[in-house]
Amino acid sequence: MMEMQVKRLYADAVVPAYAHPGDAGLDLFAYEAITLAPGASAVVKTGVAIALPPGTEGQVRPRSGLAAKHQVSVLNTPGTIDEGYRGEVGVILVNFGKAAFPVEKGMKIAQLVVKPVLRVKVRPVDELDATARGEGGFGSTGI
C-alpha cells in the first residue's frame, strides 16, 4: 500500500480519511465556515497540505450527497493536485442551487482520489495517424 503524508496546518484541522473500507476517495473536510450564495463559488480551505506518493496525482471530486441534495459541486471537477504541490489543499465549491448553502467547519466537502499518472514524451509531427473517427468532435456520434 502506498503512503500519502498529511500535514495539519492548524492543530484542529481534520485529516482526510476513507469513510468505509473499499472507498475510492478520501473525504476532505472544510477548515472554515462560509456561506455560498446561489450561483457563487469559493475556494474552501481544508487546513491540510499533502505529499502524494511518487507517480500519482490527487483528483478532487464532488460528493454525490452535496450535489444531489443541495446542488453543491466542485467547480473544476476533477481538480488536480500535482505530486509536487505542498501548499494547503483548497476545494473550489460552487452552489448551483437556488438557496444559500452554509459550509460548516469540519463538514465533508469533497473527496480526494489518488490516481497513477502516465508521463509521455511529446513529439511534434506534421500529420497524425488516420482513424475512423477522424476529426469528429462534439456531437459527432449523435444523441
N, CA, C and O atoms as a GROMACS GRO file, in nm:
protein
  572
    1MET      N    1   0.085  -0.118   0.000
    1MET     CA    2   0.000   0.000   0.000
    1MET      C    3   0.089   0.124   0.000
    1MET      O    4   0.187   0.132   0.075
    2MET      N    5   0.054   0.221  -0.085
    2MET     CA    6   0.127   0.348  -0.090
    2MET      C    7   0.091   0.434   0.030
    2MET      O    8  -0.012   0.413   0.094
    3GLU      N    9   0.176   0.531   0.059
    3GLU     CA   10   0.154   0.621   0.171
    3GLU      C   11   0.143   0.765   0.122
    3GLU      O   12   0.221   0.808   0.038
    4MET      N   13   0.045   0.838   0.174
    4MET     CA   14   0.032   0.981   0.149
    4MET      C   15   0.054   1.052   0.282
    4MET      O   16  -0.018   1.027   0.379
    5GLN      N   17   0.152   1.141   0.285
    5GLN     CA   18   0.176   1.218   0.406
    5GLN      C   19   0.081   1.335   0.412
    5GLN      O   20   0.052   1.398   0.310
    6VAL      N   21   0.032   1.366   0.533
    6VAL     CA   22  -0.060   1.477   0.554
    6VAL      C   23  -0.006   1.564   0.667
    6VAL      O   24   0.026   1.515   0.775
    7LYS      N   25   0.003   1.693   0.640
    7LYS     CA   26   0.047   1.789   0.741
    7LYS      C   27  -0.072   1.875   0.780
    7LYS      O   28  -0.132   1.942   0.696
    8ARG      N   29  -0.105   1.874   0.908
    8ARG     CA   30  -0.208   1.966   0.959
    8ARG      C   31  -0.147   2.106   0.964
    8ARG      O   32  -0.043   2.125   1.027
    9LEU      N   33  -0.210   2.201   0.901
    9LEU     CA   34  -0.161   2.339   0.906
    9LEU      C   35  -0.215   2.411   1.029
    9LEU      O   36  -0.165   2.517   1.067
   10TYR      N   37  -0.317   2.353   1.090
   10TYR     CA   38  -0.377   2.403   1.213
   10TYR      C   39  -0.404   2.280   1.299
   10TYR      O   40  -0.441   2.174   1.248
   11ALA      N   41  -0.387   2.295   1.429
   11ALA     CA   42  -0.399   2.181   1.520
   11ALA      C   43  -0.534   2.111   1.510
   11ALA      O   44  -0.542   1.990   1.530
   12ASP      N   45  -0.641   2.186   1.480
   12ASP     CA   46  -0.775   2.126   1.477
   12ASP      C   47  -0.822   2.090   1.336
   12ASP      O   48  -0.940   2.058   1.317
   13ALA      N   49  -0.733   2.093   1.237
   13ALA     CA   50  -0.772   2.051   1.101
   13ALA      C   51  -0.797   1.901   1.099
   13ALA      O   52  -0.731   1.825   1.169
   14VAL      N   53  -0.894   1.860   1.018
   14VAL     CA   54  -0.929   1.717   1.009
   14VAL      C   55  -0.850   1.654   0.894
   14VAL      O   56  -0.851   1.704   0.782
   15VAL      N   57  -0.782   1.544   0.924
   15VAL     CA   58  -0.702   1.472   0.826
   15VAL      C   59  -0.795   1.398   0.730
   15VAL      O   60  -0.892   1.336   0.775
   16PRO      N   61  -0.768   1.401   0.598
   16PRO     CA   62  -0.850   1.325   0.504
   16PRO      C   63  -0.857   1.178   0.544
   16PRO      O   64  -0.759   1.122   0.593
   17ALA      N   65  -0.974   1.117   0.524
   17ALA     CA   66  -0.992   0.979   0.567
   17ALA      C   67  -1.095   0.909   0.479
   17ALA      O   68  -1.187   0.972   0.426
   18TYR      N   69  -1.078   0.779   0.465
   18TYR     CA   70  -1.178   0.696   0.398
   18TYR      C   71  -1.292   0.672   0.495
   18TYR      O   72  -1.268   0.641   0.612
   19ALA      N   73  -1.416   0.687   0.449
   19ALA     CA   74  -1.531   0.665   0.536
   19ALA      C   75  -1.559   0.516   0.555
   19ALA      O   76  -1.603   0.474   0.663
   20HIS      N   77  -1.533   0.435   0.451
   20HIS     CA   78  -1.563   0.292   0.456
   20HIS      C   79  -1.452   0.214   0.389
   20HIS      O   80  -1.385   0.265   0.299
   21PRO      N   81  -1.430   0.088   0.431
   21PRO     CA   82  -1.334   0.004   0.360
   21PRO      C   83  -1.376  -0.010   0.214
   21PRO      O   84  -1.494  -0.029   0.184
   22GLY      N   85  -1.280   0.000   0.124
   22GLY     CA   86  -1.310  -0.014  -0.018
   22GLY      C   87  -1.348   0.115  -0.088
   22GLY      O   88  -1.363   0.115  -0.210
   23ASP      N   89  -1.365   0.226  -0.015
   23ASP     CA   90  -1.397   0.354  -0.077
   23ASP      C   91  -1.282   0.397  -0.168
   23ASP      O   92  -1.165   0.374  -0.137
   24ALA      N   93  -1.315   0.459  -0.279
   24ALA     CA   94  -1.214   0.509  -0.373
   24ALA      C   95  -1.158   0.642  -0.327
   24ALA      O   96  -1.040   0.671  -0.350
   25GLY      N   97  -1.240   0.724  -0.263
   25GLY     CA   98  -1.199   0.859  -0.226
   25GLY      C   99  -1.189   0.880  -0.077
   25GLY      O  100  -1.266   0.825   0.002
   26LEU      N  101  -1.092   0.963  -0.040
   26LEU     CA  102  -1.078   1.009   0.098
   26LEU      C  103  -1.163   1.134   0.113
   26LEU      O  104  -1.163   1.220   0.025
   27ASP      N  105  -1.236   1.146   0.222
   27ASP     CA  106  -1.315   1.266   0.246
   27ASP      C  107  -1.222   1.382   0.278
   27ASP      O  108  -1.126   1.368   0.354
   28LEU      N  109  -1.252   1.499   0.218
   28LEU     CA  110  -1.185   1.624   0.251
   28LEU      C  111  -1.281   1.709   0.332
   28LEU      O  112  -1.400   1.714   0.302
   29PHE      N  113  -1.230   1.775   0.435
   29PHE     CA  114  -1.312   1.847   0.530
   29PHE      C  115  -1.284   1.997   0.525
   29PHE      O  116  -1.169   2.038   0.510
   30ALA      N  117  -1.388   2.077   0.538
   30ALA     CA  118  -1.372   2.223   0.540
   30ALA      C  119  -1.302   2.265   0.669
   30ALA      O  120  -1.333   2.214   0.776
   31TYR      N  121  -1.208   2.356   0.657
   31TYR     CA  122  -1.146   2.412   0.776
   31TYR      C  123  -1.213   2.543   0.818
   31TYR      O  124  -1.195   2.591   0.930
   32GLU      N  125  -1.290   2.600   0.728
   32GLU     CA  126  -1.353   2.728   0.756
   32GLU      C  127  -1.502   2.721   0.729
   32GLU      O  128  -1.549   2.638   0.650
   33ALA      N  129  -1.575   2.808   0.795
   33ALA     CA  130  -1.719   2.818   0.772
   33ALA      C  131  -1.743   2.936   0.677
   33ALA      O  132  -1.695   3.046   0.700
   34ILE      N  133  -1.818   2.909   0.571
   34ILE     CA  134  -1.857   3.015   0.477
   34ILE      C  135  -1.999   2.987   0.431
   34ILE      O  136  -2.051   2.877   0.450
   35THR      N  137  -2.061   3.084   0.370
   35THR     CA  138  -2.192   3.063   0.309
   35THR      C  139  -2.179   3.090   0.160
   35THR      O  140  -2.132   3.196   0.119
   36LEU      N  141  -2.220   2.993   0.080
   36LEU     CA  142  -2.219   3.006  -0.066
   36LEU      C  143  -2.356   3.055  -0.111
   36LEU      O  144  -2.456   2.985  -0.097
   37ALA      N  145  -2.359   3.174  -0.165
   37ALA     CA  146  -2.483   3.227  -0.220
   37ALA      C  147  -2.519   3.150  -0.346
   37ALA      O  148  -2.431   3.089  -0.407
   38PRO      N  149  -2.645   3.150  -0.386
   38PRO     CA  150  -2.683   3.083  -0.511
   38PRO      C  151  -2.599   3.137  -0.628
   38PRO      O  152  -2.588   3.258  -0.647
   39GLY      N  153  -2.542   3.046  -0.704
   39GLY     CA  154  -2.460   3.083  -0.819
   39GLY      C  155  -2.316   3.120  -0.786
   39GLY      O  156  -2.236   3.144  -0.876
   40ALA      N  157  -2.282   3.126  -0.659
   40ALA     CA  158  -2.148   3.168  -0.617
   40ALA      C  159  -2.054   3.048  -0.605
   40ALA      O  160  -2.096   2.934  -0.588
   41SER      N  161  -1.924   3.080  -0.615
   41SER     CA  162  -1.822   2.980  -0.590
   41SER      C  163  -1.717   3.040  -0.498
   41SER      O  164  -1.703   3.162  -0.489
   42ALA      N  165  -1.642   2.953  -0.431
   42ALA     CA  166  -1.536   2.998  -0.341
   42ALA      C  167  -1.438   2.884  -0.320
   42ALA      O  168  -1.474   2.767  -0.327
   43VAL      N  169  -1.313   2.922  -0.293
   43VAL     CA  170  -1.213   2.823  -0.254
   43VAL      C  171  -1.227   2.802  -0.104
   43VAL      O  172  -1.212   2.895  -0.026
   44VAL      N  173  -1.257   2.678  -0.066
   44VAL     CA  174  -1.273   2.645   0.075
   44VAL      C  175  -1.146   2.576   0.122
   44VAL      O  176  -1.106   2.474   0.066
   45LYS      N  177  -1.084   2.629   0.224
   45LYS     CA  178  -0.960   2.573   0.278
   45LYS      C  179  -0.989   2.445   0.357
   45LYS      O  180  -1.094   2.432   0.420
   46THR      N  181  -0.894   2.352   0.350
   46THR     CA  182  -0.907   2.227   0.425
   46THR      C  183  -0.819   2.224   0.550
   46THR      O  184  -0.840   2.141   0.638
   47GLY      N  185  -0.722   2.314   0.558
   47GLY     CA  186  -0.633   2.316   0.674
   47GLY      C  187  -0.524   2.211   0.669
   47GLY      O  188  -0.453   2.192   0.768
   48VAL      N  189  -0.509   2.142   0.555
   48VAL     CA  190  -0.405   2.039   0.542
   48VAL      C  191  -0.326   2.058   0.413
   48VAL      O  192  -0.375   2.113   0.315
   49ALA      N  193  -0.203   2.012   0.418
   49ALA     CA  194  -0.118   2.001   0.299
   49ALA      C  195  -0.081   1.854   0.288
   49ALA      O  196  -0.077   1.782   0.388
   50ILE      N  197  -0.054   1.807   0.166
   50ILE     CA  198  -0.027   1.666   0.145
   50ILE      C  199   0.100   1.645   0.062
   50ILE      O  200   0.142   1.733  -0.013
   51ALA      N  201   0.157   1.528   0.077
   51ALA     CA  202   0.267   1.482  -0.008
   51ALA      C  203   0.219   1.352  -0.072
   51ALA      O  204   0.215   1.248  -0.008
   52LEU      N  205   0.182   1.362  -0.199
   52LEU     CA  206   0.132   1.244  -0.271
   52LEU      C  207   0.245   1.146  -0.299
   52LEU      O  208   0.361   1.185  -0.307
   53PRO      N  209   0.212   1.017  -0.314
   53PRO     CA  210   0.314   0.919  -0.349
   53PRO      C  211   0.373   0.951  -0.488
   53PRO      O  212   0.304   1.005  -0.573
   54PRO      N  213   0.498   0.917  -0.510
   54PRO     CA  214   0.559   0.940  -0.642
   54PRO      C  215   0.477   0.874  -0.753
   54PRO      O  216   0.427   0.762  -0.737
   55GLY      N  217   0.465   0.944  -0.866
   55GLY     CA  218   0.394   0.889  -0.981
   55GLY      C  219   0.243   0.896  -0.971
   55GLY      O  220   0.173   0.827  -1.044
   56THR      N  221   0.191   0.982  -0.881
   56THR     CA  222   0.045   0.993  -0.864
   56THR      C  223   0.001   1.138  -0.873
   56THR      O  224   0.082   1.231  -0.871
   57GLU      N  225  -0.130   1.156  -0.882
   57GLU     CA  226  -0.195   1.286  -0.871
   57GLU      C  227  -0.311   1.270  -0.776
   57GLU      O  228  -0.358   1.158  -0.752
   58GLY      N  229  -0.358   1.380  -0.722
   58GLY     CA  230  -0.480   1.380  -0.642
   58GLY      C  231  -0.592   1.442  -0.723
   58GLY      O  232  -0.577   1.553  -0.773
   59GLN      N  233  -0.704   1.372  -0.737
   59GLN     CA  234  -0.820   1.426  -0.807
   59GLN      C  235  -0.925   1.465  -0.702
   59GLN      O  236  -0.974   1.382  -0.626
   60VAL      N  237  -0.958   1.594  -0.702
   60VAL     CA  238  -1.060   1.645  -0.609
   60VAL      C  239  -1.194   1.638  -0.680
   60VAL      O  240  -1.216   1.702  -0.782
   61ARG      N  241  -1.283   1.558  -0.624
   61ARG     CA  242  -1.413   1.531  -0.687
   61ARG      C  243  -1.528   1.569  -0.595
   61ARG      O  244  -1.511   1.576  -0.473
   62PRO      N  245  -1.645   1.595  -0.654
   62PRO     CA  246  -1.762   1.631  -0.573
   62PRO      C  247  -1.810   1.513  -0.487
   62PRO      O  248  -1.777   1.397  -0.512
   63ARG      N  249  -1.886   1.547  -0.386
   63ARG     CA  250  -1.956   1.447  -0.306
   63ARG      C  251  -2.097   1.435  -0.363
   63ARG      O  252  -2.166   1.536  -0.383
   64SER      N  253  -2.140   1.313  -0.388
   64SER     CA  254  -2.270   1.293  -0.453
   64SER      C  255  -2.385   1.345  -0.367
   64SER      O  256  -2.484   1.396  -0.421
   65GLY      N  257  -2.375   1.332  -0.236
   65GLY     CA  258  -2.482   1.379  -0.149
   65GLY      C  259  -2.500   1.530  -0.154
   65GLY      O  260  -2.612   1.579  -0.157
   66LEU      N  261  -2.389   1.605  -0.156
   66LEU     CA  262  -2.400   1.750  -0.166
   66LEU      C  263  -2.459   1.791  -0.301
   66LEU      O  264  -2.540   1.883  -0.309
   67ALA      N  265  -2.418   1.720  -0.406
   67ALA     CA  266  -2.470   1.752  -0.539
   67ALA      C  267  -2.619   1.720  -0.549
   67ALA      O  268  -2.697   1.803  -0.597
   68ALA      N  269  -2.659   1.603  -0.504
   68ALA     CA  270  -2.798   1.559  -0.518
   68ALA      C  271  -2.894   1.637  -0.427
   68ALA      O  272  -3.004   1.672  -0.468
   69LYS      N  273  -2.852   1.663  -0.304
   69LYS     CA  274  -2.942   1.725  -0.208
   69LYS      C  275  -2.937   1.878  -0.207
   69LYS      O  276  -3.036   1.944  -0.173
   70HIS      N  277  -2.820   1.934  -0.244
   70HIS     CA  278  -2.804   2.080  -0.230
   70HIS      C  279  -2.754   2.150  -0.356
   70HIS      O  280  -2.738   2.272  -0.357
   71GLN      N  281  -2.728   2.073  -0.463
   71GLN     CA  282  -2.676   2.128  -0.588
   71GLN      C  283  -2.541   2.199  -0.569
   71GLN      O  284  -2.511   2.297  -0.636
   72VAL      N  285  -2.461   2.147  -0.475
   72VAL     CA  286  -2.327   2.199  -0.448
   72VAL      C  287  -2.226   2.100  -0.505
   72VAL      O  288  -2.234   1.980  -0.479
   73SER      N  289  -2.131   2.152  -0.582
   73SER     CA  290  -2.036   2.066  -0.651
   73SER      C  291  -1.896   2.129  -0.648
   73SER      O  292  -1.878   2.239  -0.596
   74VAL      N  293  -1.800   2.057  -0.703
   74VAL     CA  294  -1.665   2.108  -0.721
   74VAL      C  295  -1.662   2.172  -0.860
   74VAL      O  296  -1.694   2.106  -0.959
   75LEU      N  297  -1.625   2.298  -0.867
   75LEU     CA  298  -1.636   2.373  -0.992
   75LEU      C  299  -1.546   2.318  -1.103
   75LEU      O  300  -1.592   2.306  -1.217
   76ASN      N  301  -1.424   2.286  -1.074
   76ASN     CA  302  -1.330   2.240  -1.177
   76ASN      C  303  -1.311   2.088  -1.169
   76ASN      O  304  -1.198   2.039  -1.173
   77THR      N  305  -1.419   2.017  -1.158
   77THR     CA  306  -1.411   1.874  -1.133
   77THR      C  307  -1.360   1.794  -1.252
   77THR      O  308  -1.405   1.819  -1.364
   78PRO      N  309  -1.269   1.700  -1.235
   78PRO     CA  310  -1.194   1.689  -1.110
   78PRO      C  311  -1.081   1.790  -1.105
   78PRO      O  312  -1.011   1.813  -1.204
   79GLY      N  313  -1.063   1.849  -0.990
   79GLY     CA  314  -0.948   1.936  -0.968
   79GLY      C  315  -0.824   1.848  -0.953
   79GLY      O  316  -0.832   1.739  -0.896
   80THR      N  317  -0.713   1.894  -1.002
   80THR     CA  318  -0.590   1.814  -0.997
   80THR      C  319  -0.492   1.871  -0.897
   80THR      O  320  -0.463   1.991  -0.898
   81ILE      N  321  -0.441   1.787  -0.809
   81ILE     CA  322  -0.331   1.822  -0.720
   81ILE      C  323  -0.209   1.748  -0.773
   81ILE      O  324  -0.207   1.625  -0.776
   82ASP      N  325  -0.108   1.824  -0.815
   82ASP     CA  326   0.013   1.764  -0.868
   82ASP      C  327   0.099   1.707  -0.756
   82ASP      O  328   0.096   1.754  -0.642
   83GLU      N  329   0.174   1.605  -0.791
   83GLU     CA  330   0.260   1.534  -0.695
   83GLU      C  331   0.353   1.627  -0.617
   83GLU      O  332   0.379   1.603  -0.500
   84GLY      N  333   0.402   1.732  -0.680
   84GLY     CA  334   0.499   1.820  -0.615
   84GLY      C  335   0.439   1.933  -0.534
   84GLY      O  336   0.513   2.007  -0.469
   85TYR      N  337   0.306   1.949  -0.535
   85TYR     CA  338   0.242   2.060  -0.463
   85TYR      C  339   0.245   2.034  -0.313
   85TYR      O  340   0.210   1.925  -0.268
   86ARG      N  341   0.287   2.135  -0.237
   86ARG     CA  342   0.294   2.120  -0.092
   86ARG      C  343   0.217   2.227  -0.016
   86ARG      O  344   0.229   2.237   0.106
   87GLY      N  345   0.136   2.305  -0.086
   87GLY     CA  346   0.056   2.407  -0.019
   87GLY      C  347  -0.074   2.350   0.036
   87GLY      O  348  -0.101   2.231   0.024
   88GLU      N  349  -0.152   2.438   0.095
   88GLU     CA  350  -0.281   2.396   0.152
   88GLU      C  351  -0.374   2.347   0.042
   88GLU      O  352  -0.384   2.409  -0.064
   89VAL      N  353  -0.442   2.237   0.067
   89VAL     CA  354  -0.541   2.185  -0.026
   89VAL      C  355  -0.666   2.271  -0.013
   89VAL      O  356  -0.721   2.289   0.096
   90GLY      N  357  -0.709   2.324  -0.127
   90GLY     CA  358  -0.831   2.402  -0.132
   90GLY      C  359  -0.929   2.336  -0.227
   90GLY      O  360  -0.889   2.268  -0.321
   91VAL      N  361  -1.056   2.354  -0.202
   91VAL     CA  362  -1.162   2.296  -0.284
   91VAL      C  363  -1.248   2.410  -0.338
   91VAL      O  364  -1.302   2.489  -0.262
   92ILE      N  365  -1.260   2.417  -0.472
   92ILE     CA  366  -1.343   2.520  -0.532
   92ILE      C  367  -1.487   2.468  -0.536
   92ILE      O  368  -1.524   2.391  -0.624
   93LEU      N  369  -1.566   2.512  -0.440
   93LEU     CA  370  -1.707   2.471  -0.435
   93LEU      C  371  -1.792   2.573  -0.510
   93LEU      O  372  -1.762   2.692  -0.510
   94VAL      N  373  -1.897   2.524  -0.573
   94VAL     CA  374  -1.993   2.610  -0.642
   94VAL      C  375  -2.133   2.569  -0.601
   94VAL      O  376  -2.164   2.451  -0.586
   95ASN      N  377  -2.218   2.669  -0.584
   95ASN     CA  378  -2.357   2.645  -0.546
   95ASN      C  379  -2.444   2.667  -0.670
   95ASN      O  380  -2.470   2.781  -0.709
   96PHE      N  381  -2.488   2.558  -0.731
   96PHE     CA  382  -2.577   2.565  -0.846
   96PHE      C  383  -2.724   2.576  -0.804
   96PHE      O  384  -2.813   2.587  -0.889
   97GLY      N  385  -2.749   2.572  -0.674
   97GLY     CA  386  -2.886   2.573  -0.623
   97GLY      C  387  -2.947   2.711  -0.618
   97GLY      O  388  -2.885   2.810  -0.657
   98LYS      N  389  -3.072   2.715  -0.570
   98LYS     CA  390  -3.147   2.840  -0.562
   98LYS      C  391  -3.142   2.901  -0.422
   98LYS      O  392  -3.189   3.013  -0.401
   99ALA      N  393  -3.086   2.828  -0.325
   99ALA     CA  394  -3.078   2.876  -0.187
   99ALA      C  395  -2.932   2.884  -0.144
   99ALA      O  396  -2.847   2.810  -0.193
  100ALA      N  397  -2.904   2.975  -0.051
  100ALA     CA  398  -2.769   2.985   0.005
  100ALA      C  399  -2.734   2.853   0.073
  100ALA      O  400  -2.821   2.786   0.129
  101PHE      N  401  -2.607   2.816   0.067
  101PHE     CA  402  -2.563   2.691   0.129
  101PHE      C  403  -2.454   2.719   0.231
  101PHE      O  404  -2.348   2.771   0.196
  102PRO      N  405  -2.480   2.685   0.359
  102PRO     CA  406  -2.378   2.707   0.462
  102PRO      C  407  -2.276   2.591   0.464
  102PRO      O  408  -2.313   2.475   0.480
  103VAL      N  409  -2.150   2.626   0.447
  103VAL     CA  410  -2.041   2.528   0.464
  103VAL      C  411  -1.993   2.545   0.608
  103VAL      O  412  -1.949   2.653   0.648
  104GLU      N  413  -2.001   2.438   0.684
  104GLU     CA  414  -1.961   2.445   0.824
  104GLU      C  415  -1.821   2.388   0.842
  104GLU      O  416  -1.782   2.296   0.772
  105LYS      N  417  -1.747   2.443   0.936
  105LYS     CA  418  -1.614   2.392   0.968
  105LYS      C  419  -1.625   2.246   1.009
  105LYS      O  420  -1.709   2.210   1.092
  106GLY      N  421  -1.542   2.160   0.950
  106GLY     CA  422  -1.545   2.017   0.980
  106GLY      C  423  -1.635   1.937   0.888
  106GLY      O  424  -1.637   1.814   0.896
  107MET      N  425  -1.711   2.004   0.800
  107MET     CA  426  -1.803   1.936   0.708
  107MET      C  427  -1.725   1.867   0.597
  107MET      O  428  -1.623   1.918   0.550
  108LYS      N  429  -1.774   1.751   0.556
  108LYS     CA  430  -1.718   1.683   0.439
  108LYS      C  431  -1.760   1.760   0.316
  108LYS      O  432  -1.880   1.778   0.290
  109ILE      N  433  -1.661   1.808   0.237
  109ILE     CA  434  -1.695   1.895   0.124
  109ILE      C  435  -1.657   1.837  -0.012
  109ILE      O  436  -1.708   1.883  -0.114
  110ALA      N  437  -1.571   1.738  -0.015
  110ALA     CA  438  -1.526   1.680  -0.142
  110ALA      C  439  -1.457   1.548  -0.110
  110ALA      O  440  -1.442   1.510   0.006
  111GLN      N  441  -1.414   1.481  -0.215
  111GLN     CA  442  -1.334   1.360  -0.195
  111GLN      C  443  -1.207   1.369  -0.278
  111GLN      O  444  -1.204   1.430  -0.384
  112LEU      N  445  -1.104   1.307  -0.227
  112LEU     CA  446  -0.973   1.305  -0.292
  112LEU      C  447  -0.944   1.162  -0.336
  112LEU      O  448  -0.934   1.072  -0.253
  113VAL      N  449  -0.929   1.143  -0.468
  113VAL     CA  450  -0.895   1.012  -0.524
  113VAL      C  451  -0.751   1.021  -0.573
  113VAL      O  452  -0.718   1.108  -0.654
  114VAL      N  453  -0.666   0.933  -0.525
  114VAL     CA  454  -0.526   0.930  -0.566
  114VAL      C  455  -0.513   0.832  -0.681
  114VAL      O  456  -0.550   0.715  -0.670
  115LYS      N  457  -0.460   0.881  -0.794
  115LYS     CA  458  -0.452   0.802  -0.917
  115LYS      C  459  -0.310   0.804  -0.974
  115LYS      O  460  -0.237   0.901  -0.956
  116PRO      N  461  -0.271   0.694  -1.043
  116PRO     CA  462  -0.141   0.695  -1.110
  116PRO      C  463  -0.142   0.791  -1.229
  116PRO      O  464  -0.246   0.816  -1.290
  117VAL      N  465  -0.024   0.843  -1.261
  117VAL     CA  466  -0.009   0.936  -1.372
  117VAL      C  467   0.086   0.876  -1.474
  117VAL      O  468   0.194   0.828  -1.439
  118LEU      N  469   0.045   0.878  -1.601
  118LEU     CA  470   0.132   0.835  -1.709
  118LEU      C  471   0.203   0.957  -1.765
  118LEU      O  472   0.138   1.057  -1.797
  119ARG      N  473   0.333   0.951  -1.777
  119ARG     CA  474   0.411   1.059  -1.838
  119ARG      C  475   0.438   1.022  -1.982
  119ARG      O  476   0.465   0.905  -2.013
  120VAL      N  477   0.430   1.118  -2.072
  120VAL     CA  478   0.451   1.093  -2.214
  120VAL      C  479   0.561   1.184  -2.267
  120VAL      O  480   0.585   1.293  -2.216
  121LYS      N  481   0.626   1.136  -2.370
  121LYS     CA  482   0.722   1.219  -2.443
  121LYS      C  483   0.643   1.289  -2.553
  121LYS      O  484   0.572   1.223  -2.629
  122VAL      N  485   0.655   1.420  -2.564
  122VAL     CA  486   0.584   1.497  -2.665
  122VAL      C  487   0.671   1.504  -2.790
  122VAL      O  488   0.787   1.545  -2.786
  123ARG      N  489   0.611   1.463  -2.903
  123ARG     CA  490   0.683   1.463  -3.031
  123ARG      C  491   0.599   1.539  -3.134
  123ARG      O  492   0.496   1.488  -3.178
  124PRO      N  493   0.642   1.659  -3.172
  124PRO     CA  494   0.570   1.733  -3.276
  124PRO      C  495   0.579   1.659  -3.410
  124PRO      O  496   0.684   1.608  -3.447
  125VAL      N  497   0.465   1.654  -3.483
  125VAL     CA  498   0.461   1.589  -3.614
  125VAL      C  499   0.384   1.678  -3.711
  125VAL      O  500   0.312   1.769  -3.668
  126ASP      N  501   0.398   1.652  -3.840
  126ASP     CA  502   0.325   1.728  -3.941
  126ASP      C  503   0.185   1.672  -3.962
  126ASP      O  504   0.093   1.747  -3.997
  127GLU      N  505   0.167   1.541  -3.943
  127GLU     CA  506   0.037   1.476  -3.962
  127GLU      C  507   0.016   1.373  -3.852
  127GLU      O  508   0.112   1.318  -3.798
  128LEU      N  509  -0.111   1.347  -3.819
  128LEU     CA  510  -0.147   1.243  -3.723
  128LEU      C  511  -0.198   1.122  -3.798
  128LEU      O  512  -0.245   1.133  -3.911
  129ASP      N  513  -0.189   1.004  -3.734
  129ASP     CA  514  -0.243   0.882  -3.793
  129ASP      C  515  -0.392   0.900  -3.821
  129ASP      O  516  -0.462   0.963  -3.743
  130ALA      N  517  -0.439   0.844  -3.930
  130ALA     CA  518  -0.581   0.849  -3.964
  130ALA      C  519  -0.657   0.747  -3.880
  130ALA      O  520  -0.607   0.639  -3.851
  131THR      N  521  -0.781   0.784  -3.841
  131THR     CA  522  -0.869   0.692  -3.768
  131THR      C  523  -1.008   0.698  -3.830
  131THR      O  524  -1.038   0.788  -3.908
  132ALA      N  525  -1.093   0.602  -3.795
  132ALA     CA  526  -1.230   0.600  -3.846
  132ALA      C  527  -1.306   0.724  -3.799
  132ALA      O  528  -1.390   0.776  -3.872
  133ARG      N  529  -1.278   0.771  -3.678
  133ARG     CA  530  -1.349   0.888  -3.624
  133ARG      C  531  -1.297   1.018  -3.687
  133ARG      O  532  -1.374   1.111  -3.710
  134GLY      N  533  -1.170   1.023  -3.714
  134GLY     CA  534  -1.113   1.144  -3.773
  134GLY      C  535  -1.128   1.265  -3.684
  134GLY      O  536  -1.097   1.259  -3.565
  135GLU      N  537  -1.176   1.375  -3.741
  135GLU     CA  538  -1.189   1.499  -3.666
  135GLU      C  539  -1.328   1.518  -3.605
  135GLU      O  540  -1.359   1.626  -3.556
  136GLY      N  541  -1.412   1.414  -3.608
  136GLY     CA  542  -1.547   1.424  -3.550
  136GLY      C  543  -1.538   1.454  -3.402
  136GLY      O  544  -1.477   1.378  -3.326
  137GLY      N  545  -1.598   1.565  -3.359
  137GLY     CA  546  -1.589   1.607  -3.220
  137GLY      C  547  -1.724   1.613  -3.153
  137GLY      O  548  -1.802   1.518  -3.160
  138PHE      N  549  -1.751   1.723  -3.089
  138PHE     CA  550  -1.872   1.743  -3.009
  138PHE      C  551  -1.997   1.706  -3.088
  138PHE      O  552  -2.027   1.769  -3.190
  139GLY      N  553  -2.070   1.606  -3.041
  139GLY     CA  554  -2.196   1.567  -3.101
  139GLY      C  555  -2.184   1.489  -3.231
  139GLY      O  556  -2.284   1.465  -3.298
  140SER      N  557  -2.063   1.447  -3.268
  140SER     CA  558  -2.044   1.383  -3.398
  140SER      C  559  -2.103   1.242  -3.404
  140SER      O  560  -2.121   1.188  -3.513
  141THR      N  561  -2.132   1.182  -3.289
  141THR     CA  562  -2.189   1.045  -3.292
  141THR      C  563  -2.340   1.046  -3.269
  141THR      O  564  -2.400   0.940  -3.254
  142GLY      N  565  -2.401   1.163  -3.267
  142GLY     CA  566  -2.545   1.170  -3.249
  142GLY      C  567  -2.584   1.184  -3.104
  142GLY      O  568  -2.500   1.203  -3.016
  143ILE      N  569  -2.715   1.174  -3.080
  143ILE     CA  570  -2.767   1.192  -2.943
  143ILE      C  571  -2.792   1.056  -2.882
  143ILE      O  572  -2.836   1.047  -2.768
   0.00000   0.00000   0.00000
